[in-house]
Amino acid sequence: MKSKKIIALFLAMTLMILNLAACAGNSPSNDNNNDNGNKTPATDDQGGEVVDAGDELPETLDNPDISIVYWYNPDQYAYDTKKNENVYDPILEAIPDFEEKYGGTVNVIYAAWDSMLETVIALQNSGDAPDLFEVYDRNMYNVVLSNIAQPIDEFVTDKDFSYWDVERDLFSWKGQTYAIPIKPYTYYIMFNRDLFALEGLTPPDELFQQGLWNFDEFEKAIKALTHTVDGEVSQLGYGSYDDTITYFMLVNGGALLDIDTSSGSVKPMLSDPKVINTMNYMTRWMDYMVFGYDMFGWWDNGALGMIRGKEFPVDHPFEVGMVPYPTGPDLEGRNLVVYPQGFAVPQGAKNPQGAATFLRMVNDKQLEVGDQKEANRIGQENYDMIYTDDVKLVYEYDKNLDDVDHIVGSIINYMRDDVPASTIAANMEPEIRASIELIFGPQTE
């Protein structure tokens, strides 16, 4: 029994380190929160305690008070919405509706993005656990395995998982549900239209609409957009955070990890043929790309053709457009990389039913108001381009590792050195397996 407590404590400590190490590219920006597609809410329901009749909100709650640990400060939100009326956060916007309907109070405990989990754990340890906290690709399964989050199946229905085109399994572990999704965040590429025109390149949004935006067209563009003067690079093709390599894996049908949430098994995927093929492409791209915050200087100076990390609204002296990631040769169709997020109920929460009801109101709010705000923000034509029936959402929670940033950085360094993809896989998979076992426990092939 004592050893189990020690393991749980170790997992919790590791999880806090993971959050501190989370790269900036994974935290939602104030300018573009919760961007992603939706699906029509289902009309059938298998029942549950969170609703009184089918899919309707309960008329009353036994406890109308809830508390949430959240990263978006209301003062910052007020500033952002004053600056741009199309900035929209459904969580903050749902608070007055919830309080008016149920007569209680929503207590929001504000914490920086990389301090949210630490705040939750501290509140749990003090005996005053909140009712909701945000989960994402770096901590979803860790909070389950370290017993920070509790199962919520008795408080939810299929309705809660019908709003967005994201599988319920993503928020589950071994048959139990641990989180309710909110609208996923879209990862798109912004491009400099003026540079594409100067190089005589077809704009990528046009290629995407024709079903022709693929790895080969992306490679053609970044090569044409990269310039040197007297041996010094003066213009580059593409810039992003390091984690962009994992999203290129996704749009070629691969992933960094394969996590089976039903069985709890986890395995590395670098040796998968689709990932090998993706790394072969990316190795060729390294000389035409810039990683990390340096990309913003290149972009703002008009010397970067494409960027993933800059978001609407923007004010530039050059014309811009947006496009999803290109599709790789091992995946078909048009695809959109998204970053699913959800809210979990921690162990010790006083009001799980109220928490689930609040999340229902949040998702309703996004559909009623937030989607149009998003369309206004990114442009209706862009919204219509990415949210069509034949564009498939691709995603994976494949970063639940204690040293994922080091792993991703090492893969990039290997590719920069032109190391063959098969050698990268052979060198890195033992390290990835060790990291998997640290978080998920021993695995059997």
N, C-alpha and C positions, 0 to 999 in steps of 0.2 A: 504494500500500500504506500509505504514511504517512497519507494522508487517511482511509482506512478506520479506522485506529487512533484518529485524532482524533475521528471520528464516534462510535465505540464508547465512548470516554472521555466524550464529551459526553452520550451517552444514559445512561451509568451515573450521572453527576453529576445529571442531570435526574431520574433515578429515585429517588435518595436524597432530593432535594427533595420529590418527590411523596409519599414515605412520611412525611416530617416534617410535610407539610401535611394528611395524612389526617385526616378529621374523626372525632370520638369515636364517632359513630353507626355507624361501620363496623368498629370493633374489637370482637371478642367480649367480653362481660362475663364475669366469674368466676361470676356467678349463673346464667348460661344459655348455656353453651357448646354450639355445634354443634346447635342446635335445627332439625330439619327432617324431612321424610318420607323413607321409603325405598321400595325395591321389592325383590321377591324376587330373590335372587342367581340369575344364569343358571346353567344346568347344562352348557351346551356351551362349548367352548373352542377357540380357533384355535391354541393352542400358544404357546410362548415360553420363555425361559430362566429365568424366575423360579420355575417350578414343575417338579417331576419328573414328575408324572402328572396330567394334567388340571388340575383346580382345587385340588388338594391342596397344602399347604405343602411345601416341600422338607424332606427329613429332615435334611439337613446343608447348611451353607454353606461355601464355600471360605474365606471371611473372615467370622467371626462378630461383628466389631466394626463399629459404625456411629456416626456423630456427627450431631447435629441442632441447628440453631439454632431456638430456640423461645421464646415470650413468657411462658409460664405458669410462674412460679417454684414449686418444690415446697413451699417454706415457706408461700407464699400458698395453694397448693392444699390443704395440710394444714389450714390455718386455715379455709378455705372449707368443706371437707368435715366438719370438726368442728362448724361452725356449722349446716350443713345436709347431712345424709347423702345427699341426692339430687343434690347437685352432682357432676358426673362428667366427667372428661376422659379419653377413650380413649387418647390419646397417652401420657400419663403412666402410665396403668394398664396399657398393653401392654408397658412396658419390662421389668418383672420376668419376664413370660411369655417374651419374646424372649430374654432373657439365660439363663433356665433351659433353654429348648429348644435353643439353639445354643451355649451355653457361652462367649459373648463378653460384651462390654460396650457399653451404649448411653451414649455421652457426650453429655449435653444441655448445649448452650452457651446460657445464658439471656440474652436481650436484650429490652429494652422493645419494645412493638409497633412503634413508629415508628423503631426502631434495628435491626431484624432484618436488613434488606437491607444496610445499612451494615456490619454485622458479617460477613455473608456475603462481601461484596466485599473487606473487609480480610483475611479468612482466605484467600480465593483469591489475593490479591496476595502473601501471605506463603508461598504454596505448601502450605497446609494446609487446603484447601477441605473444608467439611463434606459430608455425604452427603444431607442433606435440609434444605429450608427452606420456609416457608409462602408461598403465593401467593394473590392475591385480585383483586378487580375493578380495583384501581388499579395493579397491577404485573405481571399475568400476561403480557401480550404485550411489555411493556417489557423483562422479563428475558430474553425470547427474542431480541428485536431487538438488545439490547446484549450478547448472547453470554454472559450470566451463567448461564443454564440450558442443559442439554444434552438432546437427544432421548433418550427412554427406551423406544422401541418394542421393542427387543430384550429388555427386562427385564420387560415387562408382557403380560398377556393380556386378553381381553374380560372375564374374571372381575373384574378390578380396576375395571372401569367399570360393573359390574352391581349394585352395592350400592344406589346412590342414583339417583333419577330426574333425572339431569343428563346432558346429552349430552357424549360424549367430545370432540366438536369444540370445546367451550368451552375445553378444556385442550390444544388442538392449534394448530399454525400451518403452513400450506401442506403438509398431509399428514403431518406428524410430530407425535408426542405429546410433551408437555413436563411434564405433571404428572398426579398421581393424586388424584382427589377424595376428601375425607372427607365426613362427613355435613353437609349444608348447614345454615346458620343461618337460623332463621325470623324474619322481620320481622312482628310482629303489633301490633295496637293494643289497649292496655289501656283500659278505660272505667270510669267511676265509676257504678255501678249506682244509687246513691242519687240522684245528680243526674238521671239518666234518669227515675227514678220520679217525682221532684218535678215534672219538666216534662211528665209524662204521655206520655213517648216509649217506643215499643217498644224493648227492649234490642237492640243490634245483633247479638248472637250468635243471638237468635231469628230476626231477619231473615235472617241468613246461612244458617241451617239451612233456611229456607223458600226460599232462592234469591232473596231480595229485597233483599239488602244491596248497594246500588249508589250511584253518585255522587249521585243525587237524594235518596236517604234520608240519606246523609252530610251533604249540604248542609242539609237540613231540620233535622237534629240539631244541627249546629254553630250555626245561627242561633238555635234555641230555647234552646241552652245558654249563649249569650252575653248578659250583662246589663251595664247601665250604671247608675250611681247619680250623680246630679248631674253628668252629662256625663263621668264617669270610668268606664272599664271595670272591673267588679268580678268578672266571671267570663267565661271564654273557652271556646270549643267544642273546640279541638284544638291540641295542641302537638307539635313534633317537631324534629329536626335539619333543616338546609336540604335535605339530599339526599332528603327525603321527596317533593319534587316529581318526582324521577325515578322513584320507585316508583308514584306515581299515573299516570305515563306508561305504566309496564309493565302495570298492571291495566286499561289502556284499549287495549292492543295496540300501544303505541308504545315508543320508547326515545330517549335522548339521542343515541346513535350507532348506526349499523348497521355492524357489523364482520363481514366475511366471512372467516373464518379459513382457508378452503380456498384463496382467491386472494390474501389479504392486503389486500383493498381495504377502505377505511373512509370513511364519509361521514356528515355531520351529518343529523339527522332532525327538526329543529325545524319544518321546513315541511311535514312529513308531515301529512295531514289528521287522523289520530288524535291526534297531538301537539298540533296547533292546537286541536282540540276540548278536549283535556285542559287546555291553558293557559286557554282561555275559562272553563272551570269554575273553575279555581284562582284566576283573577283575581277572581271573585265571592266566593271564600272568604277572601281576605286579611284582611278586617276581623275575622274570627272565629278567627284562628289566632295562635299565638306560636311563634317559632323559636328554637332554641339552648337553652343551659342555663337560661335564665329559666323554661322550661316546668316544671322540677322544683319551683320554688317555688310556682307556681300549683297544680300537682298536689298537692303535699304539704299545702297549705292547703285542699284540697277545693274549689278554685275553677277546675278545669279538667275538662271533660267527658271528653275522650279524649286519650291520649298514645301516641306511638310512641317508645320509648326507655326506658321503665320496664318492668322484667321481673320475673317470678316468681322466687323467693318475695318477697312483700311483706307488710308489717304496717302496715295503715292503720286509722283509726277509721271508715272507710266501706267498704262492700262493693264489690268490683271484679269485672270479667269481662274476657274477651279475645275478639278477633275479628280475622280477616284484613282487609287493605285492602278497601274496597268495589270492586266491578267497574264499569268505565266503560261507556258506551253502545255503544262500538265493539268490545267483547269480550264473548263469551258465557260462561255458566256461572259456577261458583264457582272463585275463584282464590286462590292463596297465594303472596305474595312471599317469595322465599328468596334467600339470599346464599351462593352456592357458594364453597367454599374448597378448596384442594388443596395438595399438597406437590410441589415440583420438586427435581430432582437437579442441583446446580451443576456447571459445567465444572470438571474437576480432582478430582471426588469419587473416593475410593478404593474405594468399595463400593456401586455402583448396585444390584447384585442384592440385597444385604442390605437396602438402603433400601426397595426395592419389596416385599420379603418382610415387612419391619416394617409397612409401610402396610397390607398384607393383614391382618395380625394386629390392627391398629388398627381397621379396619372390622368385622372379626369381633367384636371386643370391644364395639363400639358396638351391634351387633345383639343380642349375648348379654346385655348388662347395661345399656348406656347408654340404650336406647330406653325401658325401663321406668323408669329413673331420671328421664328427662325427663317421662314421664307422671305420675309421682309429684310432680314439681316444679311442673308447670303445672296439674295436675288431670287425672284420667283422662277426665272428660267433655270437657274442652277438647282433649285429645290426640285423642280419638275424633272430635271435630267437625272438626278441620283435616286429619287424616290418613285421609281416606276416598277411595275409588276415583274419585269424581266431582269431587274437588277437584284442580285442575290447578296444578302448580308453575310460576310465572313468574319469570324472571330474565334478566339481561343483564349482560355485562361491558362497560359503556359509560362507564367513568370513567378510561380510560387516557390522560389528558390532563395536561399539566404544570400547567395552571391551572384545573382542573375546579372547584375551590371558588369561584374568582372568577367563572367562567361561570355556575354555578348561582346564586350570589348576585346576579349581574346580572339574570338572568331573574326572580328573586323581586322585585327592586327595580322592574323594568318592570311586573310584575303589580300591585304595590302602587300604582303610579302610573296604573293603568287603561289602560296602553298596549295597543292591540289585538294579539292573538296573532300575526297576520300580520306586523305591524311588528316585534314582538320577534324573530321568525324572521329577517326581512330584516336586522335590525341585528346579531344575534348569530352568524348562520351564517358570515360571513367570519372572525370571530374564532375560531370553532370549527375551521374549515378550516385556519387558520394553525397552531393547536395540534395538529391531526391531522398535518400535514406535519412538524412539529417532531419528533414521536415516530415516526410511521409512514413518513415520506418522502412525496414528491410522489404525488398521487392523480390518476387519470384518471376522468372521468365515464363 
